[in-house]
């Protein structure tokens, strides 16, 4: 980048060889400390995840500490684990952040130490929230190497700016310093990327492929605001800019082929032909079971007199439901893991990086990229329900299974889910209205083994043969969440049969049923929950993954197979909600 834009830059002497943090004589909490804690600590130490009993979102919580006592002793860094744990060896069990997440830089450690020495001034009204931690090698290096280094290196340093090495990037340039840790607005490296597209000083310029994508410019901003950590060992080299990912072959043409296979394979033509069945995933031989559910009519929603009723559960409306099969159990890790984890390189949209046009239809469906962490979170996989997938991932699993079996699988609609969960009953739970009997039928907070999910099928089924339908883990539906869903349903009249709310935005979508982490009121058949961005709070990626919900450990899904086979176009819409990217 040619850093000649007329910016008002500070003259702060940033000499990284002696440590940027050492030149900050009085750390400001909001500018210097807050960004570090929010990016490196809060995701594990907040209301949502208080590892070791420790929360770090307020000064009061930091002083209170966790299982091992206080985290912060103002004036005494040596007695403040908030600082001392960051200085441990990278292979030490107690080092924070853990090695797998990346240790704090020496400059960040020194800032924490200096801030604590000076009294740990933390305004009482400032509450920390989790932010994505920017990793130089993963997030920043590719941006600089593909967009900047070709014009700013030792041989060709436009504007006298060489960004090949850490020291040069922080000290060279006509308007140096071009990078001021913790101050993105005064850092030319960021500021020039944020100019209007028609500005003459935009970097990179239009002729060189500029402007950067907003997500790239935002990454540069966040990286600088978090301290501009640049590992000393890394030297940048100019690389060719990656072009757009080739068209994903997982498209309508593929679905048309799967549709033809399903029409050829599925034999049942009428409800009388339907029988419950046990089957196996062809690719893996992992078993799964489907229960035949006859069509019928039921009163959907909860009455105004039902205990713990929510406003979005009514008014009640009579709904006709067509016949379908439903999974006897929630989809297990045994079934889902081979779909989630593959030895094939994949683009972020799940398509193969090396695509063979001759691949069979069973090989083309988009599948998840490799997760950054173990997604059962230590709760077990053999016989346990799969969890923490996005609705998009669940949809794609249904497509993947359909392409193998010749049966059309998808997520249930809200109508189908509640119809099957009630199983002909009209009470709050399929066993009646007595919440105290929940322990005999479902897994929830009071009886969940080790406060986590249980193996599927350990509790008895509902009257229609479905296990764990109201507990263990909540379950995705195909619907976009609407608070006034029932009013809209009532207005449809006869057209409500088979209705679902199509997706128009990433959030919210509807999940049904209770989980191991819920009280009995959320096990009621009419209870609905809306997905939320918080369900991805700990996802370290930018943009966030379309496959994983790192904070929805309570959420899984169950298969449905309708008797009536939809058109290929309808099938495509079921498997592709179109709003998976945030």
C-alpha positions as CSV (number, residue, x, y, z in Angstrom):
1,X,0.0,0.0,0.0
2,X,1.3,3.6,-0.8
3,X,0.8,5.2,2.6
4,X,0.7,8.9,1.5
5,X,-2.9,9.7,2.6
6,X,-3.0,12.9,4.7
7,X,-3.8,11.4,8.0
8,X,-3.2,13.0,11.4
9,X,-1.0,10.4,12.9
10,X,0.6,10.4,16.3
11,X,4.3,10.5,16.7
12,X,4.4,7.7,19.1
13,X,7.8,6.0,18.9
14,X,6.9,2.4,18.2
15,X,10.0,0.3,18.2
16,X,8.9,-3.4,18.3
17,X,12.4,-4.7,19.0
18,X,12.1,-3.2,22.5
19,X,8.4,-4.0,22.8
20,X,5.4,-1.8,21.8
21,X,3.8,-2.2,25.2
22,X,6.9,-0.8,26.9
23,X,6.2,2.6,25.2
24,X,2.8,2.8,26.8
25,X,3.5,4.2,30.2
26,X,0.0,4.3,31.5
27,X,-2.3,1.7,30.0
28,X,-5.9,2.8,29.5
29,X,-8.4,0.1,30.4
30,X,-10.8,0.7,27.5
31,X,-8.2,1.2,24.9
32,X,-5.4,-1.3,25.9
33,X,-6.7,-3.9,28.4
34,X,-10.4,-4.4,27.4
35,X,-9.6,-5.6,23.9
36,X,-7.1,-8.2,25.2
37,X,-9.5,-9.6,27.8
38,X,-12.5,-9.6,25.4
39,X,-10.6,-11.5,22.7
40,X,-8.6,-13.9,24.8
41,X,-10.5,-14.5,28.0
42,X,-14.2,-13.8,28.1
43,X,-15.3,-16.6,25.8
44,X,-14.3,-19.0,28.6
45,X,-15.1,-16.8,31.6
46,X,-18.5,-15.2,31.3
47,X,-22.2,-16.0,32.2
48,X,-22.3,-18.5,29.4
49,X,-19.1,-20.3,30.2
50,X,-17.5,-19.8,33.6
51,X,-14.6,-22.3,33.5
52,X,-13.1,-22.9,36.9
53,X,-16.0,-20.9,38.3
54,X,-14.4,-17.7,37.0
55,X,-16.2,-14.9,35.3
56,X,-14.3,-11.9,33.9
57,X,-16.9,-9.6,32.5
58,X,-16.8,-7.1,35.3
59,X,-14.3,-5.8,37.9
60,X,-16.4,-7.2,40.7
61,X,-16.3,-10.7,39.1
62,X,-12.5,-10.5,38.5
63,X,-11.9,-9.5,42.2
64,X,-14.2,-12.3,43.4
65,X,-12.4,-14.9,41.3
66,X,-13.3,-18.5,40.8
67,X,-12.6,-21.9,42.3
68,X,-9.0,-21.0,43.0
69,X,-9.6,-17.6,44.5
70,X,-9.3,-14.1,43.2
71,X,-8.1,-13.5,39.7
72,X,-7.0,-9.9,40.2
73,X,-5.1,-8.1,43.1
74,X,-4.8,-4.4,42.1
75,X,-1.2,-3.3,42.6
76,X,0.3,-6.8,42.8
77,X,0.7,-8.6,39.5
78,X,2.5,-11.5,41.2
79,X,-0.6,-12.3,43.1
80,X,-3.0,-11.9,40.2
81,X,-3.6,-15.1,38.2
82,X,-5.1,-12.9,35.5
83,X,-1.5,-12.0,34.7
84,X,0.6,-14.8,36.1
85,X,-1.1,-17.6,34.2
86,X,-0.3,-15.8,30.9
87,X,3.4,-16.0,31.6
88,X,3.6,-19.8,32.2
89,X,5.3,-22.1,29.7
90,X,3.2,-22.9,26.7
91,X,2.9,-26.6,27.6
92,X,1.9,-25.8,31.2
93,X,-1.5,-27.1,32.2
94,X,-2.5,-23.8,33.8
95,X,-1.3,-21.5,31.1
96,X,-3.9,-19.0,29.9
97,X,-5.0,-18.7,27.2
98,X,-4.4,-22.4,26.5
99,X,-1.7,-23.3,23.9
100,X,-4.2,-24.4,21.4
101,X,-5.7,-20.9,21.4
102,X,-2.4,-19.1,21.3
103,X,-0.6,-17.4,24.1
104,X,-0.6,-13.7,24.7
105,X,2.3,-11.8,23.2
106,X,5.1,-10.5,25.4
107,X,3.8,-7.0,24.8
108,X,0.3,-7.9,25.9
109,X,1.6,-9.6,29.0
110,X,3.6,-6.5,29.9
111,X,0.6,-4.3,29.4
112,X,-1.5,-6.5,31.8
113,X,1.4,-6.4,34.3
114,X,1.8,-2.6,34.1
115,X,-2.0,-2.0,34.4
116,X,-2.2,-4.1,37.5
117,X,0.9,-2.5,39.0
118,X,-0.8,0.9,38.6
119,X,-3.9,-0.2,40.4
120,X,-5.9,-2.1,37.8
121,X,-8.2,0.8,37.1
122,X,-11.4,-0.8,35.6
123,X,-14.4,1.5,35.4
124,X,-17.3,-0.2,37.3
125,X,-19.8,0.5,34.5
126,X,-17.7,-1.3,31.9
127,X,-18.9,-4.9,31.2
128,X,-16.9,-7.0,28.9
129,X,-18.3,-9.0,26.0
130,X,-16.8,-11.8,23.9
131,X,-15.1,-10.8,20.7
132,X,-13.3,-12.9,18.1
133,X,-9.6,-13.1,18.7
134,X,-7.7,-12.3,15.5
135,X,-4.8,-14.6,14.7
136,X,-2.0,-13.1,12.6
137,X,-1.1,-16.2,10.6
138,X,-4.7,-17.3,10.0
139,X,-6.5,-13.9,9.4
140,X,-4.0,-11.2,8.7
141,X,-1.0,-12.7,6.9
142,X,-3.1,-13.9,3.9
143,X,-4.6,-10.4,3.5
144,X,-1.3,-8.7,3.5
145,X,0.5,-11.2,1.3
146,X,-2.3,-11.2,-1.3
147,X,-3.0,-7.5,-1.4
148,X,0.0,-5.5,0.0
149,X,3.4,-7.1,0.0
150,X,3.9,-7.0,-3.8
151,X,4.2,-3.2,-3.6
152,X,5.7,-3.0,-0.2
153,X,8.8,-5.2,0.2
154,X,12.5,-4.7,0.4
155,X,13.0,-4.5,-3.3
156,X,9.9,-2.4,-4.1
157,X,8.9,-0.3,-1.2
158,X,6.3,2.2,-2.4
159,X,6.0,5.2,-0.1
160,X,9.2,3.9,1.6
161,X,7.0,1.3,3.3
162,X,8.3,-2.2,3.6
163,X,6.0,-4.7,5.4
164,X,7.9,-7.9,4.8
165,X,9.0,-8.2,8.4
166,X,7.5,-7.2,11.7
167,X,10.1,-4.6,12.5
168,X,9.9,-3.0,9.0
169,X,6.1,-2.9,9.0
170,X,6.0,-1.0,12.3
171,X,8.9,1.5,11.6
172,X,9.0,2.3,7.9
173,X,6.9,4.5,5.6
174,X,6.7,8.1,4.7
175,X,4.1,8.6,7.4
176,X,5.5,6.0,9.8
177,X,4.4,4.5,12.1
178,X,1.9,2.8,9.8
179,X,0.8,0.4,12.5
180,X,0.0,1.8,16.0
181,X,-1.0,-1.1,18.3
182,X,-4.5,-0.5,19.9
183,X,-5.3,2.4,17.6
184,X,-6.7,1.4,14.3
185,X,-8.0,4.8,13.3
186,X,-4.4,6.3,13.5
187,X,-2.9,3.3,11.7
188,X,-2.5,4.0,8.0
189,X,-2.5,0.3,7.3
190,X,-6.1,0.1,8.3
191,X,-7.3,3.7,7.7
192,X,-6.4,3.6,4.0
193,X,-8.4,0.4,3.4
194,X,-11.5,2.0,4.9
195,X,-11.6,5.0,2.5
196,X,-14.4,5.3,-0.1
197,X,-14.0,3.2,-3.2
198,X,-13.4,6.3,-5.4
199,X,-10.8,7.9,-3.1
200,X,-7.5,8.4,-4.8
201,X,-5.6,7.2,-1.7
202,X,-7.6,4.0,-1.2
203,X,-5.4,1.0,-0.6
204,X,-5.1,-1.3,-2.3
205,X,-6.2,0.9,-5.3
206,X,-8.9,-0.3,-7.7
207,X,-6.4,-1.1,-10.4
208,X,-4.7,-3.6,-7.9
209,X,-7.9,-5.3,-6.9
210,X,-9.1,-2.9,-4.2
211,X,-11.0,-2.2,-2.1
212,X,-10.6,-5.0,0.4
213,X,-13.8,-6.8,1.3
214,X,-15.4,-5.3,4.4
215,X,-14.7,-8.5,6.4
216,X,-11.0,-8.1,5.5
217,X,-10.9,-4.4,6.5
218,X,-12.7,-5.3,9.8
219,X,-10.1,-8.0,10.5
220,X,-7.3,-5.5,10.1
221,X,-9.1,-3.1,12.5
222,X,-9.7,-5.8,15.1
223,X,-6.1,-7.1,14.9
224,X,-4.7,-3.6,15.5
225,X,-7.2,-2.9,18.3
226,X,-6.2,-6.1,20.0
227,X,-2.5,-5.1,20.0
228,X,-1.3,-5.9,16.4
229,X,0.4,-9.1,17.5
230,X,2.8,-10.2,14.8
231,X,5.0,-13.2,15.6
232,X,8.7,-12.3,15.2
233,X,9.5,-15.3,13.1
234,X,7.1,-14.6,10.3
235,X,8.4,-12.9,7.1
236,X,5.8,-12.0,4.5
237,X,6.0,-12.9,0.8
238,X,3.9,-11.6,-2.0
239,X,1.3,-14.2,-3.2
240,X,-1.2,-14.2,-6.0
241,X,-4.6,-13.2,-4.9
242,X,-7.0,-16.1,-4.7
243,X,-9.8,-15.8,-7.1
244,X,-13.4,-16.6,-6.3
245,X,-14.2,-20.2,-5.3
246,X,-15.3,-22.1,-8.3
247,X,-19.0,-22.8,-8.6
248,X,-20.2,-25.3,-6.1
249,X,-21.5,-28.4,-7.9
250,X,-24.0,-28.9,-5.1
251,X,-26.7,-27.1,-7.0
252,X,-30.2,-27.7,-8.5
253,X,-28.8,-29.9,-11.2
254,X,-27.4,-32.2,-8.5
255,X,-30.7,-32.2,-6.6
256,X,-32.5,-33.1,-9.8
257,X,-30.3,-36.2,-10.1
258,X,-31.0,-37.1,-6.4
259,X,-34.7,-36.5,-7.0
260,X,-34.7,-39.0,-10.0
261,X,-33.0,-41.6,-7.8
262,X,-35.5,-41.1,-5.0
263,X,-38.5,-41.4,-7.3
264,X,-37.1,-44.6,-8.8
265,X,-36.2,-46.1,-5.4
266,X,-39.1,-45.2,-3.1
267,X,-41.9,-47.7,-3.3
268,X,-44.6,-46.5,-0.9
269,X,-47.5,-44.8,-2.7
270,X,-50.1,-44.6,0.1
271,X,-50.4,-44.4,3.8
272,X,-51.4,-48.0,3.9
273,X,-48.0,-48.9,2.5
274,X,-46.1,-47.2,5.3
275,X,-44.3,-49.3,7.9
276,X,-41.7,-48.4,10.5
277,X,-38.3,-49.6,9.5
278,X,-34.7,-50.0,10.6
279,X,-32.0,-49.1,8.1
280,X,-28.3,-48.3,7.8
281,X,-26.3,-45.4,6.3
282,X,-25.0,-47.0,3.2
283,X,-21.5,-45.4,3.3
284,X,-20.9,-46.3,6.9
285,X,-23.3,-49.1,7.9
286,X,-24.3,-47.1,10.9
287,X,-27.9,-48.0,11.9
288,X,-30.9,-45.7,12.2
289,X,-34.6,-46.3,12.7
290,X,-37.7,-44.5,11.3
291,X,-41.2,-44.6,12.8
292,X,-44.3,-44.4,10.5
293,X,-46.6,-41.6,11.6
294,X,-50.1,-41.6,10.1
295,X,-51.6,-38.3,8.9
296,X,-54.3,-36.6,10.9
297,X,-55.5,-33.4,12.5
298,X,-54.5,-31.9,15.9
299,X,-54.8,-28.7,17.9
300,X,-51.4,-27.0,17.7
301,X,-50.1,-24.7,20.4
302,X,-50.9,-24.3,24.0
303,X,-54.1,-23.1,25.7
304,X,-53.9,-19.8,27.6
305,X,-54.4,-21.7,30.8
306,X,-51.3,-23.9,30.5
307,X,-48.7,-23.4,33.2
308,X,-45.6,-21.6,32.0
309,X,-47.1,-20.9,28.6
310,X,-45.2,-18.3,26.4
311,X,-46.9,-15.7,24.2
312,X,-45.5,-17.3,21.0
313,X,-47.3,-20.6,21.7
314,X,-50.7,-19.5,20.5
315,X,-53.5,-18.9,19.8
316,X,-54.2,-22.6,19.3
317,X,-55.1,-23.6,15.7
318,X,-56.3,-26.9,14.2
319,X,-53.8,-28.2,11.7
320,X,-54.0,-31.2,9.3
321,X,-50.7,-33.1,8.8
322,X,-49.9,-35.5,6.0
323,X,-48.3,-38.9,6.8
324,X,-44.5,-39.1,7.3
325,X,-41.8,-41.2,8.9
326,X,-39.8,-39.7,11.8
327,X,-36.5,-40.7,13.4
328,X,-37.1,-43.0,16.3
329,X,-34.1,-41.3,18.0
330,X,-32.2,-38.1,17.6
331,X,-29.5,-38.4,15.0
332,X,-26.4,-39.8,16.8
333,X,-22.8,-39.0,16.5
334,X,-22.4,-42.5,15.0
335,X,-24.4,-41.4,12.1
336,X,-23.3,-37.8,11.9
337,X,-19.5,-37.9,12.5
338,X,-18.7,-39.6,9.1
339,X,-20.6,-36.7,7.4
340,X,-18.9,-34.0,9.5
341,X,-15.3,-35.3,9.4
342,X,-13.8,-36.3,6.1
343,X,-10.3,-36.6,4.7
344,X,-11.2,-34.3,1.7
345,X,-10.0,-30.7,1.4
346,X,-13.0,-28.5,1.4
347,X,-13.8,-24.9,0.7
348,X,-15.7,-22.9,3.3
349,X,-19.0,-23.7,1.6
350,X,-18.3,-27.4,2.0
351,X,-17.5,-28.1,-1.7
352,X,-14.5,-30.2,-2.5
353,X,-11.3,-28.2,-3.3
354,X,-10.6,-30.8,-5.9
355,X,-13.8,-31.6,-7.7
356,X,-14.1,-34.5,-10.2
357,X,-17.0,-34.0,-12.7
358,X,-17.4,-37.8,-12.8
359,X,-18.1,-38.0,-9.1
360,X,-21.3,-39.9,-8.2
361,X,-24.2,-38.0,-6.6
362,X,-23.3,-39.4,-3.3
363,X,-19.9,-37.6,-3.4
364,X,-21.0,-34.1,-4.4
365,X,-23.2,-32.9,-1.5
366,X,-21.5,-30.1,0.5
367,X,-20.1,-31.3,3.8
368,X,-18.7,-29.5,6.8
369,X,-15.2,-28.1,7.0
370,X,-13.0,-29.5,9.8
371,X,-14.1,-28.1,13.2
372,X,-11.5,-26.2,15.3
373,X,-12.4,-28.2,18.4
374,X,-13.9,-31.6,19.4
375,X,-17.6,-30.9,18.9
376,X,-19.0,-33.3,21.5
377,X,-17.1,-31.2,24.1
378,X,-16.1,-34.4,25.9
379,X,-19.7,-35.5,26.6
380,X,-19.4,-38.7,24.5
381,X,-20.1,-39.8,20.9
382,X,-20.9,-43.6,20.9
383,X,-24.7,-43.7,21.0
384,X,-25.1,-40.1,22.0
385,X,-27.0,-37.4,20.0
386,X,-25.0,-35.2,17.6
387,X,-25.0,-31.6,18.7
388,X,-24.0,-28.0,17.9
389,X,-24.6,-28.1,14.1
390,X,-26.2,-25.2,12.3
391,X,-29.6,-25.7,10.6
392,X,-27.7,-25.5,7.3
393,X,-25.5,-28.4,8.4
394,X,-28.5,-30.5,9.5
395,X,-30.1,-29.8,6.1
396,X,-27.0,-30.9,4.3
397,X,-26.9,-34.1,6.3
398,X,-30.4,-34.9,5.2
399,X,-29.3,-34.4,1.6
400,X,-26.2,-36.5,2.0
401,X,-28.3,-39.4,3.5
402,X,-31.0,-39.0,0.8
403,X,-28.4,-39.3,-2.0
404,X,-27.2,-42.6,-0.6
405,X,-30.5,-44.2,0.3
406,X,-33.0,-43.1,-2.4
407,X,-35.4,-41.8,0.3
408,X,-36.1,-38.1,0.8
409,X,-35.1,-37.0,4.2
410,X,-35.3,-33.5,5.7
411,X,-35.9,-31.6,8.9
412,X,-39.4,-31.6,10.3
413,X,-41.7,-28.7,10.0
414,X,-43.0,-27.2,13.3
415,X,-46.3,-28.7,12.5
416,X,-44.9,-32.2,12.0
417,X,-42.7,-32.0,15.1
418,X,-45.4,-30.9,17.5
419,X,-47.9,-33.4,16.0
420,X,-45.4,-36.3,16.6
421,X,-44.4,-35.0,20.0
422,X,-47.9,-34.8,21.2
423,X,-48.7,-38.3,19.8
424,X,-52.4,-37.8,20.0
425,X,-52.4,-36.1,23.4
426,X,-53.7,-32.6,24.3
427,X,-51.8,-32.1,27.5
428,X,-48.7,-30.1,28.2
429,X,-46.6,-33.3,28.0
430,X,-47.4,-36.5,26.3
431,X,-47.8,-38.1,29.8
432,X,-50.2,-35.4,31.1
433,X,-49.8,-32.0,32.8
434,X,-47.7,-33.1,35.8
435,X,-44.2,-31.7,35.4
436,X,-43.0,-33.7,38.3
437,X,-43.3,-36.9,36.3
438,X,-40.8,-35.6,33.7
439,X,-38.0,-37.6,35.4
440,X,-39.7,-40.8,34.4
441,X,-39.9,-39.9,30.7
442,X,-37.2,-37.5,29.6
443,X,-33.7,-36.2,30.3
444,X,-33.6,-32.6,31.6
445,X,-31.6,-30.5,34.1
446,X,-32.7,-32.3,37.3
447,X,-31.9,-35.9,36.1
448,X,-29.4,-35.5,33.3
449,X,-26.4,-37.8,33.9
450,X,-23.4,-35.6,34.9
451,X,-25.4,-32.6,33.7
452,X,-25.0,-33.5,30.1
453,X,-26.8,-35.4,27.4
454,X,-27.5,-39.1,27.7
455,X,-27.3,-41.9,25.1
456,X,-30.4,-42.0,22.9
457,X,-33.3,-44.4,23.7
458,X,-32.5,-44.8,27.5
459,X,-35.9,-43.5,28.4
460,X,-39.2,-45.0,27.2
461,X,-40.9,-43.6,24.0
462,X,-43.9,-41.5,23.7
463,X,-47.2,-43.2,22.6
464,X,-46.1,-43.2,19.0
465,X,-42.7,-44.8,19.6
466,X,-40.4,-41.7,19.6
467,X,-37.6,-41.6,22.2
468,X,-36.3,-38.4,23.8
469,X,-38.7,-36.2,21.8
470,X,-39.2,-33.7,24.6
471,X,-35.8,-33.9,26.3
472,X,-32.1,-34.9,26.0
473,X,-31.3,-32.3,23.3
474,X,-33.5,-29.7,21.6
475,X,-34.2,-30.4,17.9
476,X,-34.0,-28.3,14.7
477,X,-37.1,-27.7,12.6
478,X,-37.0,-26.4,9.0
479,X,-38.9,-23.2,9.9
480,X,-37.7,-19.6,10.3
481,X,-38.9,-18.5,13.7
482,X,-41.9,-16.1,13.9
483,X,-43.3,-14.9,17.2
484,X,-46.8,-14.7,15.6
485,X,-46.4,-18.0,13.8
486,X,-49.8,-19.4,15.1
487,X,-51.7,-16.3,14.0
488,X,-50.2,-16.6,10.5
489,X,-51.0,-20.3,10.5
490,X,-54.7,-19.7,11.4
491,X,-55.0,-17.2,8.6
492,X,-53.9,-19.8,6.1
493,X,-56.9,-22.1,6.7
494,X,-56.7,-25.2,4.6
495,X,-53.4,-24.0,3.1
496,X,-51.8,-24.6,6.4
497,X,-51.3,-28.3,5.7
498,X,-47.6,-28.9,5.1
499,X,-46.8,-25.2,5.7
500,X,-43.4,-24.1,6.9
501,X,-41.9,-20.6,7.2
502,X,-39.1,-20.3,4.6
503,X,-35.8,-18.7,5.6
504,X,-35.1,-15.1,4.7
505,X,-32.3,-14.3,7.2
506,X,-29.7,-16.2,9.3
507,X,-31.6,-15.7,12.5
508,X,-33.8,-16.8,14.1
509,X,-34.8,-20.3,13.2
510,X,-37.0,-22.6,15.3
511,X,-35.9,-25.4,17.5
512,X,-38.3,-27.6,19.4
513,X,-38.2,-29.7,22.6
514,X,-36.3,-29.4,25.8
515,X,-32.7,-30.5,26.6
516,X,-30.5,-31.8,29.4
517,X,-29.9,-28.2,30.3
518,X,-33.5,-27.1,30.7
519,X,-36.2,-27.1,33.4
520,X,-39.4,-29.0,32.9
521,X,-41.3,-26.0,31.5
522,X,-39.2,-26.2,28.4
523,X,-40.1,-29.8,27.9
524,X,-43.7,-28.9,27.0
525,X,-44.8,-30.0,23.6
526,X,-45.7,-26.4,22.6
527,X,-42.5,-24.8,23.8
528,X,-40.5,-23.0,21.0
529,X,-37.0,-21.5,21.0
530,X,-35.5,-19.1,18.5
531,X,-31.9,-19.4,17.4
532,X,-29.6,-16.5,18.1
533,X,-26.1,-15.3,17.1
534,X,-25.0,-16.1,20.7
535,X,-25.2,-19.7,19.7
536,X,-22.0,-19.1,17.8
537,X,-20.3,-16.8,20.3
538,X,-17.1,-18.8,20.8
539,X,-16.6,-19.5,17.1
540,X,-13.1,-18.0,16.4
541,X,-13.6,-17.7,12.7
542,X,-14.3,-14.5,10.7
543,X,-16.6,-14.8,9.0
544,X,-18.2,-17.3,11.4
545,X,-18.6,-20.9,10.2
546,X,-21.8,-21.9,8.4
547,X,-21.5,-25.4,9.9
548,X,-21.1,-25.1,13.7
549,X,-22.9,-23.6,16.7
550,X,-20.1,-23.6,19.3
551,X,-22.4,-22.5,22.1
552,X,-25.5,-24.6,21.3
553,X,-24.4,-27.8,23.1
554,X,-28.0,-28.5,23.9
555,X,-29.1,-28.7,20.2
556,X,-29.4,-31.6,17.8
557,X,-31.9,-32.8,15.2
558,X,-34.2,-35.6,14.1
559,X,-35.0,-36.9,10.6
560,X,-38.3,-36.8,8.8
561,X,-39.2,-38.6,5.6
562,X,-42.6,-37.5,4.1
563,X,-44.6,-40.0,2.2
564,X,-45.3,-37.5,-0.5
565,X,-42.1,-36.9,-2.6
566,X,-41.8,-33.1,-3.5
567,X,-40.5,-31.8,-6.7
568,X,-36.8,-31.3,-7.3
569,X,-37.2,-27.6,-6.9
570,X,-39.0,-28.0,-3.6
571,X,-36.4,-30.5,-2.5
572,X,-33.6,-28.0,-3.2
573,X,-35.3,-25.4,-1.0
574,X,-35.6,-27.8,1.9
575,X,-31.9,-28.6,1.7
576,X,-30.7,-25.1,1.0
577,X,-32.1,-22.4,3.2
578,X,-29.9,-19.8,1.4
579,X,-29.2,-17.7,4.5
580,X,-26.4,-19.8,6.1
581,X,-23.8,-17.0,5.7
582,X,-24.0,-14.2,8.3
